[in-house]
Amino acid sequence: MKNFITVKDAGDLKEAFAKAEYVKKNPFADQKLGNNRTMVLIFFNSSLRTRLSTQKAALNLGMNAIVLDINQGAWKLETERGVVMDGDKPEHILEAIPVIGSYCDIIGIRSFARFENKNDDYEEKILNEFVKYSGKPIVSLEAATRHPTQTYADYVTIEEHKTKARPKVVLTWAPHPRALPQAVANSFCEWMNAAGYDFVITHPHGYELDPSFVGNAKVEYDQKKAFEGADFIYAKNWAAYADPNYGKVISTDRNWTVDSEKMKLTDNAYFMHCLPIRRNLIATDGVIESDRSLVIPEAANRVVSAQAAIKGILETL
């Protein structure tokens, strides 16, 4: 594995699950792989699970882990070409990237969609500059369009809890007061399609995702109908993708909140969310705290997914 950015980097998903199972059962078995190796984790955005789980995964593999918070513990970085740097950003990303690369063996980077320019976001401008100029393998810790370590963990969690070969998995939009990136939703679509599940996406009109991520999924605008017979419910908010509303909140309809009555429409489905979750907005307390909620095991699997991805890269160095 050269980089870990899309589902394609994971290879065959059955093998990816087997690798995750191995890591989960043997978390410290491969420390020699990371001996005298360093991973730098770069955060342009806030993080809890991603930061801690990736740091823990690197340590489990015997690596040194360095965390860098851009705009907090480092110089503010200019990312645009051709600008006169007379503002508050004293360093350009084109110098910073190769310098960071010279200090480590693997780079993890988290950089959300900015919602300023759709093309820049969906071309993964910042992530791809790290790929191009760092000279080191890259692990995406959530980029503008994908969050692969999260969705790898989601996939592992579903595989661990499914009771049928092809479960019905529903991705449901839920209300949120802020404009959130499509990255988790896009990535979830990518992995669920690759897994070959019976995959349904439900959301209000106007929240259609990029068709290249939707793929073969069924899109259902009636949330209750989508929930019928589901085995897994994955709740997530995202801002509008389609122009002219790209990056905007166009609905805060609380009728889309996942509650116990809606969960009764399912086939005793498990509830999933990537966290952090806005209680009684995305889902009610009763759903989050029910014995069918997987939000904590799912979060715990973030160490497993990150470690499996990093291990795959270390094996190629």
Beta strands, then each sheet from edge to edge (+ up, - down):
strand 1: 38-43
strand 2: 64-69
strand 3: 77-78
strand 4: 91-92
strand 5: 106-110
strand 6: 138-140
strand 7: 168-173
strand 8: 198-202
strand 9: 218-220
strand 10: 232-236
strand 11: 270-272
sheet 1: 2+ 1+ 5+ 6+
sheet 2: 3+ 4+
sheet 3: 9+ 8+ 7+ 10+ 11+
end
